[in-house]
Amino acid sequence: MSQVVKETRKNIKDIIENAAKKAMAAGELPEGELGAFNIEVPADRTHGDFAVNAAMTWARAFKSNPRKIAEAIVNNCDFDGSYIEKAEIAGPGFINLFLAPSYYAAIVSDVLIKGDDYGRSDIGKGKKVMVEFVSANPTGPMHIGNARGGALGDCLAAVLEKAGYEVTREFYVNDAGNQIAKFGGSLSARYLQMYKPETEFPEDGYHGADIIARAEEFSRIHGDKFVNVGEEERAAALVEYALPLNVDGLRQDLETYRINYDVWFKESELYKSGAIKNIVDILAAKGATYEKDGAVWYKATDFGGEKDEVLIRANGNPTYFAGDIAYHHNKFAVRGYDKVINIWGADHHGHVARLKGAMDAIGLNGDQLDVVLMQLVRLVQNGEVVRVSKRTGKSITLKTLLEEVPLDAARFIFNSKEPNTHLEFDLDLAVEQSSQNPVYYVQYAHARICSIIRNLKADGVEIKTADTSQLKLLCDPAEQELIRHISELTGEIESAAKSYDSARITHYVLELATLFHKFYNACRVRTDDVDLSAARISLCVATATVIKNVLAMLKISAPESM
């Protein structure tokens, strides 16, 4: 939470405890131990800005009625030097506290002083966190699920950075194992079909048009040079040509999507470095493996798994799971991350417990690995499910989506719901320029403020930061509701960082835009009162600053005109 909010909560704690001690000293309350109590925000702010349950909590210690305890406390409250203006008793003994104008002034002033840094927190204490997300199979283009995972992962990384963590964004390139063998076989078949049409395509091959396109490119370069060589040599040559192009294509698509990774980690490096063999050796040394039917098995059931897992197949090839254990061992033991967060599709649910268990099995801490499971996306247009682009007739990938809808809208909408809920992406809404489009609504609030400032300057009004005495004039309910919401940004960032739910940030900024429009409709910014006008101008500037800060986390533009 922001420094002003933290200070206010500390004020409240001190005021209540000091008042109880004064009441005991005066004989108004018997001697008793002051235990912990809650400081909460009431749903209805007309009942107070904060509510304290100290009187109920201390009823047993004082052997007295909670309402009598509350009366003794309120009678001895000293609000000097605090952001609290008054206290009232409600119900069976709740103490409701009301904020003074100095609180609202301090919040606005805090935003204006901190600017781009407003909202930052230090709860992360500089701990090293890796967020691994998307990691799409490089054998084909990125699908809509990857588009959602990219927006969620990138925003979560930004939230964690704002919360004081040292964050690394990582993409795991699956450039080894079965899928690459299948990729090579598919390319080889498509290449051969250009010269030998009767060539059969592998039943489990990749059927996408992108495979045909890569094979044709390869043929234009090499002609029939690889027609009569062995299958292994031909497939290897095609993979060597096509895979780097595919990975580069993923990189370019993601950069277009405003995602820039710190690390692109190749699965093949685990094979080359002997890391997978090392993991199998570690597990064997700990008695966590056994041999069966010529394969090496991991005793997953000893570490929370539903069934034991093969690490090394009977043909000597490692499984994907063996590589995954080695990869996460590298994250923790080699690169020293304090926490690793993976964004996975919900279909990987069964893999979570076994991988966390494997971390325990190799002597690490599975609790340091967290997995965010992401549900499916359904594209809708005119109320109907869409699977292909009307413009191109092709299935909608990340690339084609960004050709159909604005990038800002895509990133905002994909971050609009908690990851473990299904998302319906309305293509019509994403391009609509109205208040129904959530990103347009938020961007319009920012542009509206910029327009207000421009018009004031054009009329010769000097735009300068209001002083505390002027900011204390912000007493209208619409002003104070807006300022209270502004004060909650740091707390929302902290909550989003703890819950791995970046949707909290989009919800926050949507509500902020709503409260700004409400304030603007209720309060004239330019009035005959010069001091009040200065305060309201500063509130507008503070609101624009907060909107821009939140949109920056989402990597969404904050336009000055629309």
Order of alpha helices (4+ residues) and beta strands (2+ residues): alpha-beta-beta-alpha-alpha-alpha-beta-beta-alpha-beta-alpha-beta-alpha-alpha-alpha-beta-alpha-alpha-beta-beta-beta-alpha-beta-alpha-beta-beta-beta-alpha-alpha-beta-alpha-alpha-alpha-alpha-alpha-alpha-alpha
